[in-house]
Amino acid sequence: MDFPNNTIDDIQSDNGWDKYWNLAGTGGAFSSKGTEESLFKQQWFQLFEKMLAQTSKVRILDVASGNGLLATLATSYFNKRAISPELYCLDSSSSAISSIRQRLPKIHGTVANANDMPYESNTFDLVVSQFGIEYADKSAITETARVLSSNGEAMFICHFRNGEIFLQCNQQLEIIKCFLESDFLNYCQDAFSKKVGLNQKNTPLSEFKKSDQKLRSAAKKVHQILTKYEQEPASQTLNLILADISVMYKNVNAYRKQDLFVWLQVTINEIEAYRFRMKSMINAALDGSAVGKMVGQMLDLGLEIIQVKPMRFSQEEKNIAWLLHAKTTTTN
Ligand SMILES: C[S@@+](CC[C@H](N)C(=O)[O-])C[C@H]1O[C@@H](n2cnc3c(N)ncnc32)[C@H](O)[C@@H]1O
């Protein structure tokens, strides 16, 4: 059972996000060790408040919605004000959309590419996206302008190249890379198999000892990596996995052989999905020039720019994300 190193290299053609959402449950795409979420929330609430000052009937499209983090935020904001917005979520991952359909049945979930939105022109008061639209190509901006209604607004929070989140993703990727290079999971699979064999008297003791020794030295390497980066989310996740593996290895007899290997495969898939997510976020991050092009395209499409800025907590701190806010130009 080799770790499938080559399955996630081509970020665009791979259905890695779908694999990720299939495993992610209700968690979002981005969990950080910081408090960035509060900054984003504040920004969205300002937008919703502005919207409510103009109308109480709001139709919102969340582009590349994942499993509905932003739609959930919008729902709770509007519901507290006794308003039920019409919410649409679009994502290319069917697992993400099916999670929305199960958990949030009032939201219209659509599996589609943001580059080709299956909606009528002039449909939405708001088109929003949090770490989503930058994964699609520039047609997604053209589509946004098309589906926005005549008084509509679009607001996007996008990954910032070399910003705080970008650097965090790089750090997590580095930890995962070191972990995989230790070959721990392959040694683990081998040692599990030999230990089961030993107990069933199919494997000689000497063979088991060899495997066990290899596993122990790989585990040592892994512990060194995780100690070095102990505060990082990837290390915390890997530590939990290691703890589970250790319990299972000590009590191999308590499990069915088949269950042990299925569990190991699921663990491998989860690590793969995590690595994919980090790589994908890094890939999608925008630098100033990419944002400049996006703004130019919006202007060409007749949108008016309300605000474009890097988001950060204070002048002294690193940028976290880009904020792009535009609206349909009204011709009198
Ligand atoms: C980082 S996740 C963000 C999800 C969500 N906005 C959130 O904050 O949790 C990026 C999402 O973009 C989706 N995606 C990537 N390319 C896309 C495309 N061309 N069209 C639609 N969705 C896309 C992925 O499936 C994934 O759910």
The ligand as an SDF file (V2000), in Angstrom:
LIG
                    3D

 27 29  0  0  0  0  0  0  0  0999 V2000
  -10.8940   26.7540   -0.3890 C   0  0  0  0  0  0  0  0  0  0  0  0
  -12.4020   26.0150   -0.8430 S   0  0  0  0  0  0  0  0  0  0  0  0
  -13.4900   27.2630   -0.2310 C   0  0  0  0  0  0  0  0  0  0  0  0
  -14.8560   26.7980    0.0260 C   0  0  0  0  0  0  0  0  0  0  0  0
  -15.7520   27.7720    0.7770 C   0  0  0  0  0  0  0  0  0  0  0  0
  -15.9090   29.0250    0.0950 N   0  0  0  0  0  0  0  0  0  0  0  0
  -15.2780   27.9650    2.2010 C   0  0  0  0  0  0  0  0  0  0  0  0
  -14.8580   29.0860    2.5510 O   0  0  0  0  0  0  0  0  0  0  0  0
  -15.3350   26.9940    2.9820 O   0  0  0  0  0  0  0  0  0  0  0  0
  -12.4340   26.2490   -2.5770 C   0  0  0  0  0  0  0  0  0  0  0  0
  -13.6650   25.6730   -3.2560 C   0  0  0  0  0  0  0  0  0  0  0  0
  -13.6370   26.0290   -4.6290 O   0  0  0  0  0  0  0  0  0  0  0  0
  -14.2490   24.9720   -5.3710 C   0  0  0  0  0  0  0  0  0  0  0  0
  -13.8580   25.1590   -6.7700 N   0  0  0  0  0  0  0  0  0  0  0  0
  -12.6210   25.0960   -7.2870 C   0  0  0  0  0  0  0  0  0  0  0  0
  -12.6460   25.3910   -8.6010 N   0  0  0  0  0  0  0  0  0  0  0  0
  -13.9540   25.6510   -8.9090 C   0  0  0  0  0  0  0  0  0  0  0  0
  -14.6370   26.0190  -10.1090 C   0  0  0  0  0  0  0  0  0  0  0  0
  -13.9750   26.1940  -11.2520 N   0  0  0  0  0  0  0  0  0  0  0  0
  -15.9720   26.1990  -10.0500 N   0  0  0  0  0  0  0  0  0  0  0  0
  -16.6620   26.0220   -8.9010 C   0  0  0  0  0  0  0  0  0  0  0  0
  -16.0660   25.6700   -7.7410 N   0  0  0  0  0  0  0  0  0  0  0  0
  -14.7260   25.5000   -7.7290 C   0  0  0  0  0  0  0  0  0  0  0  0
  -13.7350   23.7220   -4.6850 C   0  0  0  0  0  0  0  0  0  0  0  0
  -14.5380   22.5900   -4.9440 O   0  0  0  0  0  0  0  0  0  0  0  0
  -13.7670   24.1460   -3.2190 C   0  0  0  0  0  0  0  0  0  0  0  0
  -14.9780   23.7920   -2.6200 O   0  0  0  0  0  0  0  0  0  0  0  0
  1  2  1  0
  2  3  1  0
  2 10  1  0
  3  4  1  0
  4  5  1  0
  5  6  1  0
  5  7  1  0
  7  8  2  0
  7  9  1  0
 10 11  1  0
 11 12  1  0
 11 26  1  0
 12 13  1  0
 13 14  1  0
 13 24  1  0
 14 15  1  0
 14 23  1  0
 15 16  2  0
 16 17  1  0
 17 18  1  0
 17 23  2  0
 18 19  1  0
 18 20  2  0
 20 21  1  0
 21 22  2  0
 22 23  1  0
 24 25  1  0
 24 26  1  0
 26 27  1  0
M  CHG  2   2   1   9  -1
M  END
$$$$
